[in-house]
Amino acid sequence: MSQSATPEPDHPEPLALDPDGVPAGEPVIVKGMGPALAGLLVPLTSGRGGRFARGYDGELVYLPGGREPLLHVGSSRGVPHHRGFAHPFGGAEPPVPRFVTRDTLGTGPWNLRRDLWPLVAKELAFAYYHELITAHPERTRSTWEEFEEAFAAEEWNSPAMRRLVRAAVPRHPDRLDLDRLDRPLHGIRFGDRAGVRRWMRGYLAADLERRSDPAHSADHAMVLALLSVRAVLAEAGVSDPWFREFSDHLAGGSPASYLEELRALAEAGVVVFLGADLVIDRYEGRWRAQSPTAPGAVTSAVLVDTGRPVWSPDRTAVTASGADPWARAPRRRPATRTETRYSRILTTAPVWGRHPI
């Protein structure tokens, strides 16, 4: 990295989001792809004269108004939260908690990734395969009774467990891959950002389809188990930022309309996907963002951090003005704009609840 680069400050003073302060036609770096990104897109796209319409094939397209900025979007995962389920869960209640209970947790202290993750992952897979085998037996080669006994006896992700799953679930797409669900871009590299855009187009289309298809009800059962795990861990006083982000990503419930609009904005050239493991620093007086997903860096005078809380001078959390198109987040008074040497950091806030199931 160049000697003229300086790391992103830990605690710059953020400004409440003022859509009018984001310049038209200029590159803007957006950090984060969670719920708050939706609140940013509305005032900067359709709020500036653009509009969405259905194409001849039924796919949503965006018709620019001409005053949009160029939004370079990335995050640690490089993808938005998974879509919320379009159908209620109609299967048998997952038999959880089975492996993550107060008794199995013991008294702690715990390191979640080291001590508890094998139990958590096993719980999620247990619920997933229960629904797959009992609700979709034509895609499996085992009865639930046979699978349950063998699965419970094996260590998570051991060679014996992997052999058991391969034997019971012959099609690879039907097997649960938590690592790929969590970090779908991990290890993937593209020659340019056009490659990232094409991949994201397919990824968003697959997520939209999969979570609206009852044939994939096992995904829904897995999320129900995840919420059960969260409740047990909360009762035990276990708090882990990585797990909170993981569970929000899987169960956060992005509206289908948001994912469709994000895809349409990318096809229109208003949104550019940067990729995963986003790194942001200061370079020659501007913000600079880069990702190992694709080569090259983008610089901008403006950084919008959708994951940073918005604060007023009295340190009261506030919601950015105009950042609530679904009116699901409480509005509070906007923060006072306080100029600092990092005053071109703008922030916004989430616009939908965490776990609609």
Buried (B, 14 or more C-beta within 10 A) or exposed (E): EEEEEEEBEEEBBBBBBBBEEBBEEEBBBBBBBBBBBBBBBBBBBBBBEBEBEEEEEEEBBBEBBEBBBBBBBBBBBBBBBBBBBEEEBEBEEBEBBBBBBEEEBEEEEBEBEEBBBBBBBBBBBBBBBBBBBBBBEEBBEBEBEEBBEBBEEBEBBEEEBEEBBEEBBEEEEBBBEBEEBBBBBEEBEBEEBEBBBEBBBEBBBEBBEBBBEBEBBBBBBBBBBBBBBBEBBEEBEBEBEEBEBBBBBBBBBBBBBBBBBBBBBBBBEBBBBBBBBBBBBBBEEBBBBBBBBBEEBBBBEBBBBBBBEBBBEEEEEBBBBBBBBBEEBEBBEBBEEEEEEBEBBBBBBBBBEBBEE
